[in-house]
Amino acid sequence: MNNKLKPALIGGVLIGVLSVIPFVSAANLCCCLWAIVGGLLATYLYVKNSPTPASAADGAVLGVIAGAVGAVISLILGIPIALAMGPVMRNMIVSLMHNLDPRQAELLRQQFEAQGNALGPLILQSFIGAALLFVFAILGGLLGVPIFEKRKAAPPPPPPPFNPGEGPGGYAP
């Protein structure tokens, strides 16, 4: 388990940090991209340093650990950052929309003002996002094994020799 922990922690930190940085986190809108990349990174680092070929179970375990670490980091850092950056992001969205359609921008601004800085929806949204990061990190870990593992597993042992004179269970009749 120790040889899985370090790669999974590195992948999880990547997931968590990139998922809370404003603007960079927008890549998560594309199928939780940072979660998949973090799971892939964890699997890559594990395969690179593993003396034995990695299995799908190894990729899943790496994804679980990386996803859990990324989700926790996302919750701990994401909520304060969202509270601090929320008004800035809303103003930027309204100004971008103003260039496209001023009437729609005004409606959007009014909707943002009506919502205010409610903490409850932000926390709920953060937990849903953390759950998605967790699930997609597992997917990234599972995808990483066939992508990065090029070694073949040891062949299974040969079956015992067959003696035609023996009956079922290996006993002679």
C-alpha positions in Angstrom: 0.0 0.0 0.0 2.9 2.4 0.7 4.0 2.3 -2.9 0.5 3.5 -3.9 0.2 6.2 -1.3 2.9 8.6 -2.6 1.6 8.6 -6.3 -2.0 8.9 -5.1 -1.2 11.8 -2.8 0.6 13.7 -5.7 -2.4 13.0 -8.0 -4.8 14.1 -5.3 -3.0 17.4 -4.6 -3.0 18.1 -8.3 -6.8 17.5 -8.4 -7.5 19.6 -5.4 -5.3 22.6 -6.2 -6.2 22.9 -9.9 -9.9 22.5 -9.0 -9.9 25.5 -6.8 -7.8 28.0 -8.7 -10.1 30.5 -10.3 -10.2 30.2 -14.1 -8.0 27.1 -14.1 -10.8 25.3 -12.4 -13.0 25.9 -15.4 -11.4 22.9 -17.1 -13.4 20.8 -14.7 -16.5 21.8 -16.7 -15.1 19.4 -19.3 -15.9 16.1 -17.7 -14.0 16.9 -14.5 -10.8 17.1 -16.4 -8.5 17.8 -13.4 -9.9 14.8 -11.6 -9.2 12.5 -14.6 -5.7 14.0 -15.0 -5.0 13.5 -11.3 -6.1 9.8 -11.5 -4.0 9.3 -14.6 -1.0 11.0 -13.0 -1.3 8.8 -9.9 -1.4 5.7 -12.1 1.5 6.8 -14.2 3.7 7.5 -11.2 2.8 4.1 -9.7 3.4 2.1 -13.0 6.7 3.9 -13.4 8.0 2.8 -10.0 6.2 -0.6 -9.6 8.3 -3.7 -9.9 5.3 -5.7 -11.0 2.7 -5.0 -13.6 -0.3 -2.9 -12.4 -3.8 -4.2 -12.5 -7.1 -2.5 -12.9 -7.6 -2.9 -9.1 -4.4 -1.0 -8.6 -5.7 1.8 -10.8 -9.0 1.9 -8.9 -7.2 2.1 -5.5 -5.0 4.9 -6.8 -8.0 6.7 -8.1 -9.9 6.3 -4.8 -7.0 7.7 -2.8 -6.3 10.5 -5.2 -10.0 11.4 -5.5 -10.4 11.5 -1.7 -7.4 13.7 -1.3 -8.5 16.0 -4.1 -12.1 16.2 -2.8 -10.9 17.1 0.7 -8.5 19.8 -0.6 -11.3 21.1 -2.9 -13.6 21.5 0.1 -11.1 23.0 2.4 -9.7 25.5 0.0 -12.6 25.9 -2.5 -15.2 27.3 -0.2 -13.1 30.2 1.1 -11.8 31.0 -2.4 -15.3 30.9 -3.8 -16.5 33.3 -1.1 -13.6 35.7 -1.8 -13.7 35.5 -5.6 -17.5 35.2 -6.1 -18.2 38.9 -6.6 -15.2 39.3 -8.9 -16.3 36.4 -11.0 -19.9 37.6 -11.1 -18.9 41.1 -12.2 -16.6 39.6 -14.9 -19.4 37.4 -16.3 -21.8 40.4 -16.3 -19.3 42.6 -18.2 -18.6 39.8 -20.7 -22.3 39.4 -21.2 -22.7 43.1 -21.5 -20.5 43.1 -24.7 -22.8 40.4 -26.2 -26.3 41.5 -25.1 -26.7 44.4 -22.6 -30.4 43.4 -21.8 -29.3 39.9 -20.9 -26.4 41.3 -18.9 -28.8 43.4 -16.8 -31.0 40.4 -16.1 -28.0 38.4 -15.1 -26.8 41.1 -12.8 -30.2 41.3 -11.1 -30.3 37.6 -10.7 -26.8 37.6 -9.1 -27.9 40.4 -6.7 -31.0 38.4 -5.7 -28.9 35.4 -4.9 -26.4 37.4 -2.8 -23.5 35.6 -1.1 -25.6 32.7 0.3 -23.3 30.2 2.0 -25.8 27.2 2.0 -25.9 26.7 -1.8 -22.1 27.3 -2.0 -21.5 24.5 0.5 -23.9 22.1 -1.3 -22.3 22.9 -4.6 -18.9 22.3 -3.1 -19.9 18.8 -1.8 -21.4 17.9 -5.1 -18.2 19.0 -6.9 -16.1 17.0 -4.4 -18.2 13.9 -5.1 -17.7 14.3 -8.8 -14.0 14.8 -8.4 -13.8 11.6 -6.4 -15.7 9.6 -9.0 -13.8 10.9 -12.0 -10.5 10.4 -10.3 -11.3 6.7 -10.0 -12.1 6.7 -13.7 -8.8 8.4 -14.4 -7.0 5.7 -12.3 -8.7 2.9 -14.2 -8.0 4.5 -17.5 -4.3 5.0 -16.6 -3.6 1.3 -16.3 -4.2 0.3 -20.0 -2.6 3.5 -21.1 0.7 3.4 -19.1 1.1 -0.3 -18.2 3.0 -1.9 -21.1 4.4 -4.9 -19.2 2.7 -8.2 -19.4 1.5 -10.0 -16.3 3.2 -13.3 -15.6 1.4 -16.1 -17.4 -0.9 -18.3 -15.3 0.6 -21.6 -14.2 -0.2 -24.5 -16.5 -3.0 -26.8 -15.6 -2.2 -30.2 -14.1 -1.5 -32.9 -16.6 -4.6 -34.9 -17.7 -4.5 -38.6 -17.3 -7.2 -40.2 -19.4 -7.5 -43.2 -17.1 -8.6 -41.2 -14.2 -12.2 -40.4 -13.5 -13.7 -37.2 -12.0 -11.8 -35.8 -9.1 -8.5 -37.5 -10.1 -9.3 -41.0 -8.9 -8.9 -44.0 -11.0 -12.2 -46.0 -11.5 
